[in-house]
Amino acid sequence: EVEKPGTYYIAATVAGEQVALSDEYAIEIVPDEKPVVQIERPGRDWRATNIEEVPVRVRAQDDFRLQSVELRYSVNGGEWRSLPLDRGVKEIRAQTLLELEKLGEQEKKKSGSPLLAPGDLVSYYAVAKDHKRSVQTDLFMVQVQPFERRFLQQNAGGGGGMADEQGAISERQKEILLATWNLQRSDANNRQSREQLEANAKMLSDMQATLAQQARTLATRTRARAQVDADERIKQFVESLERAAVAMDPAARHLSAFELEKAVPSEQQALQQLLRAEAAFREVQVSMQSEGGGQGSQAARDF
């Protein structure tokens, strides 16, 4: 094991004496650089239907050799699964597929449906390791969307205020999730002091608790003002908001206790439920517009 600079040469023993057979060469110690890894494609969050295949291209390199490169993914905040890409080389550029239809089949035991539903979420990132260190990319997401993209006039069917409020809640939840992920990476790479990291985590915990209360308030207002049981989509909207708030509670506790790795799955589950609520709201808006606005059901108009 080379611990300090030195020299070496080749020698032979002749008549009990060592005789140099080569010049003397220097032994230098160079720092072992950490791997570099990035997701080249799609390189941003993505939307896809539940039967699409999303291509993901990963590029990684190391100054000596990559011990392993893999793509890790999670469906709706579930356990992380791994897709090995390559190993034993200095640089790779590998492509794999996130097959949403196959992922839906894997989730069938939980949901009962062989396909992912609009609003479901597949989170993924890449990780590269050399013999000492591990480096991971940012967190990216694939959001499942309906088969048809239906665009509404801004005021079609009414209810824009509630849509804006619910959309703001889901956007803030996404920001909390990504901030937690980046805080976790900073902790692993010692980019900030422990005091700074804990202060940031406490701030995120307070934001998460506030967001949970806002989601509950919106769900309570909707139950008070709309006939929830009269329309399955309205019922899904309210129940998704309530499930999101339930998932936010342990996320806030884990953040407060600086348990970042435990907070991420709950934050993913909360975001998934909020996106499902958005999908249900859009379905009601589309229904009211297609029925001529005022011709929609009383429950939808109340909503």
Disulfide bonds with the S-S distance in Angstrom:
none
